[in-house]
Amino acid sequence: MRTAAALFYLSGWAAAAFSAEAWQVDAVIRIESAGKASALGDNGAARGLAQFHWAAWADCSRVRAARGLPTYPYSQAFNPI
């Protein structure tokens, strides 16, 4: 799974808040970046497949850390796994 998608989906936040399925996360990726890991949006403020802003990335990272999951620096928003 791609880094941004994994960060979002595996954080549990998506599943708990929206009962997100993998296909729904994939749909967000397709809409936000057309599947391009190098995508930039919002005048450079949004990065990667899911077009994460730094604050959203930090929030997901806090949730992941609290659950004992690995976290990734924001610079990884462009790097699909």
C-alpha positions in Angstrom: 0.0 0.0 0.0 1.2 3.5 -0.7 2.7 5.6 2.1 0.1 8.3 2.2 -2.7 5.8 1.9 -1.2 3.6 4.6 -0.8 6.5 6.9 -4.4 7.5 6.5 -6.0 4.1 6.3 -3.9 2.2 8.9 -4.1 5.1 11.4 -7.5 3.7 12.3 -8.9 7.2 12.1 -10.4 6.7 8.7 -11.9 3.4 9.6 -13.3 4.7 13.0 -14.7 7.9 11.6 -16.0 6.8 8.2 -15.9 3.0 8.2 -13.5 3.5 5.2 -12.8 0.5 3.0 -9.6 0.1 0.9 -11.6 1.0 -2.3 -12.7 4.3 -0.7 -9.1 5.3 0.2 -8.1 4.4 -3.4 -11.0 6.6 -4.7 -9.6 9.5 -2.7 -6.2 8.9 -4.2 -7.6 8.9 -7.7 -9.5 12.1 -7.2 -6.9 14.0 -5.3 -3.8 13.1 -7.4 -4.9 10.9 -10.3 -2.6 8.3 -8.7 0.6 10.5 -9.1 2.8 10.2 -6.1 4.6 13.4 -7.1 1.4 15.5 -7.1 1.4 18.9 -5.5 -1.8 20.8 -4.8 -3.0 23.9 -3.0 -0.1 26.0 -4.3 2.4 23.4 -3.0 0.8 22.9 0.5 -0.7 19.5 -0.3 1.6 16.6 -1.2 1.5 13.1 -2.6 -1.2 10.6 -3.5 -3.8 11.7 -1.0 -2.8 15.4 -1.0 -1.9 15.6 2.6 -1.2 19.0 4.2 1.4 19.0 6.9 -1.1 19.4 9.8 -3.2 16.4 8.6 0.0 14.3 8.3 1.0 15.3 11.8 -2.4 14.4 13.2 -2.3 11.0 11.5 1.3 10.5 12.8 0.2 11.2 16.4 -2.6 8.6 16.1 -0.2 6.0 14.6 2.4 6.7 17.3 -0.3 6.3 20.0 -1.2 2.9 18.6 2.4 1.8 18.4 2.5 2.0 14.6 5.5 3.4 12.6 5.4 7.0 11.6 7.0 8.7 8.6 8.3 12.2 8.1 6.2 14.5 5.9 9.0 14.3 3.3 7.8 10.8 2.6 4.4 12.0 1.4 5.8 11.7 -2.2 7.1 8.2 -1.8 4.8 5.3 -2.5 5.7 2.1 -0.7 
